[in-house]
Amino acid sequence: MSGKCQLGPQCSYIHGLMCEVCQLACLHPYDGDQRRIHKEECTKLMEAEMEHSFAVARSKDKVCGICMDTVMERPLASQRRFGILPNCAHCFCLNCIRKWRQSKQFENKIIRSCPECRTQSDFVIPSRYWVDDKDMEDKDKLLLSYQLALSDKACKYFKQGEGVCPFGNKCFYLHALPDGTKKDVGPPRRRRRFNADGELQLYLDNMVLWDFIEEREHRLELLRGSIQTLLLELELEDLADEFYFADDSVSETSDL
């Protein structure tokens, strides 16, 4: 596909035509459908690679506004993630902005706001790459992909039909029965609270939903980070003691 036939036109085999995108002689000269499909797939792949390159270039020098570290240069892969705030353009690493939003020192309104501009955002979107506020289409795509990712995870309150989700159909997580059938759980339950004048108020507290989502995702991130750290330690130990690591690791794990 990438070489040259010495027989040229005298060769009894079919020679593929050159693809202008991938520069490989992989287009069948007599099969129009094959050529069309390959060009479409090749173009999509090239566009995806270009988007990835642009995302890396856009992200590589971004500094977290809290810890002041360059996010893409953090030592662990789990730390090299951005926490995108939907309503502002300030840059933070995911770990720092989550710690800020879990702080108990300030009232809820403050910790739900950007540490720099105080613009409020209901939740944080994890992202491997920085998404610039100048391109709202990219930010909308990121939000949609985040919601879709959560929709594949089982809701811990619904418990496959055995429990009740307080967030109802506003919940981002999956409400499905054991056989996989999705269940419409209806609107979220109204909460009751007395105001300062002693009057009973009914309301839906969306902040509770965002708290639940962020806390659950944060715990998953901590678990992934712990696993990565453990794997790194095991790899370093393996390099230092490659002859005895197998026997030692068996005995150490049996003692735990």
N, C-alpha and C positions, 0 to 999 in steps of 0.2 A: 504493500500500500504506500510505502514511502520510498521505495527503491526505484531502480530503472531497469527495464527489460532490455537486454542486449539484442534481442531479435526484432524488437520494434514491431512494425506492421506485419511482419512475417510470422509472428507468434500466433499459435492456434488458440491461445487462451484470451479471455476478455481482460482488457486493461481498464481499470477504473479511471474516471475523470477526476480532475483535481477540484477539491472543495476549497473555495476562496476563504472560508472562515478558519478551518482547522489545518489547511494546507496538506491534506492527505488525499491520495488518489483512491477515494472510496466511493465515488458516485458511479452507479451502474449506467453505462451509456444507453441502454435500451429499456430501462425501467424508470419511467417518470415519477411514479409514486415513491420509489425508494429514494430518488434524488430529493424530492420535495420534503419527505419526512426527515431525512438526514439534515437538510439545511435548516429546517425548523428547530430540530433538537440541538443542532450545533449552535445556532444563534441564541437559543435560550441559555445554553451552557455558558457561552461567552458573556452574555449579559449578566448572568449570576456571578461569574468570576469577577467582572468589572465592578459590580455592586459590592462584592466582598472586599475588593481592593480599596474602593472608595471609603467603605466603612472602617477599615483598618487605618487608613490615612487620616480619617476624620477623628479617630479615637486615640491615636498613639501618644499625643502630647497633652491630653486632657488631664487636669489636676483636680482632685477632690477638694471642694471648698471647706471641708472640715479637717481632715488629717493632712492636707496639702501634699499628699503623695500623688505621683503620676499613676493613674489607675492601672494602665496596661503594663506597668513595671512592678506590680506587687509580686511577692515571692511565690505565692500559691495561686493556682489557676482559679480556685474558688473565690479568691479575693479580687481577681481581675474582672469584676463585673460592675456595671453602672446601675445606680438606682435612679430611674427616670421619673421625674415629677411631671404629671400631665399638664399642669397649668403654669409652669415657669421653665426658664431655660438655664438654670444654674446646675452646675455639674457636681455630683457626689458619687462616691463609690457606694455600692449597695450596703456594705457592712455599716458604714458611718451613718447613712441616712436612716437606716433601720434602728440603730442605737438611739439616734436623736428622737425618733418617733415613739420609742418605748420608754423615754425618760419620764420619771415620776416627779421631777422637780418643778415642772411648769404645768399650767392648765392645758386641757385638751386642744383648745383653739390654737395655742402657740406651737405645740409639737406637731400639729397637723399642717403647719405652715412651713414654707421654705426658710431655712436658717438665715438666709441672706436677704431676701426681698419680702418675706412674710406673706407671700401669696399662698393661699391654702390649696392643698391637693388632697383628695380623699384617700388616695393610695399611691404606692410606689410600684413601678413596673421594672422588674429585673431585666437587664439586657447585657449581652456580651460586648456590644458596641454602642458608642455614643450616638444619640439621635438628636440632630439639631432642630431647634424650634423654627428655623427658617423653612423647613420642609414639613408642614403639618400632615401631609399625606403619609410620610414615613412614620410619624408619631401615631397616626390613626391605625396604620397597619400593625405597629407594635402592640398597641392596646388591644386590637382585635385578636392577634395571635396569643396574647397573654390570657384573654378571656377564654379562647378556645382550648388552650392548654389546661386551664383550671376545670373546664367542663368535662374533661376526661377523667378527673379524679373524683372518687366517691365521696359524697358528703358524709362527714363523721356524725352529724346529727340525724340524718335520714336513716342511716343504718339499713339500707336495702329494704325499706318499708317497715322496719320494726320500731323506728323512732320518728320524731317530728322535728323538722327543720324550722327554727323560728324566723328564718329569713325568707321562707316561701320561694316563689318563683323569681325573686330578686337575687337569690343565691347563685354564685358563679359555678358552684360544684355540681357534680352529677347526682341526680335523683333517679335511681334505677332499682328495679326489683331484682331478686336473685336470678331470674331468667333473662335479664338484660333489658326488659321492657322499661322505657322511660316513663316516669310518673309526673303528672302535673299536680303539684302540691298546692296550687292556688297562691293568693297574695300573702305577704308576710303578716304575722300576727301583730295587732296593735298593742302598744305598751301603754301602761297607765302611770301617770305621775301627777302629783299635786304641785301647782305653781306657788309662788310666794304669797298669793292671796288666798291660798287654801282651796282653789278651784281645781277640779279634776280635769286633766288634759289627756287626750288620746293622741299618740303620735307614732311615727315609724323612725327609729333611730338608725340611719344608714351608717353612722360612724361605728356602730357595733359590728356591722358586717365587715367593714374595712379592717377593723381591729382583728377580727377572726381570721380574715384572709392573710393579713400580713404576719400575724403570729404563727400561723400554720406554715406559711412559706419560709419564714425565718427559721423555724425548727428544722425543716427539711434541709435548708442551706447549712445549718450547723452540723447536721448529720453527715452531709456530703463532705464538708470541710474536715470533719474528724476522720472519715474514711480515707480522704486524700492524704492527710498527715500521717496516718498509720501506714499507708502504702509507701509513702516516701521514707519513713523510718525503716521499714522492712527492706526497702531497696538499698539504703545506705548500709544497713547491717549485712546484707548479702554481699555487697562489694568488699566490706572489711573482713569478712570471715566466710569466703565462698566455699571452703572445704567442709566446714563444720556447721553451717547455718541450718541445713536440713534437719539434722539430728537434734540440735539445740532448740529449734523452733517447735518441734514436736513435744519435747519435754517441758518447755516453758508454757505452751498453751494448755498442756494437761494439768499444770500446777495451778492455773488461774481458776 
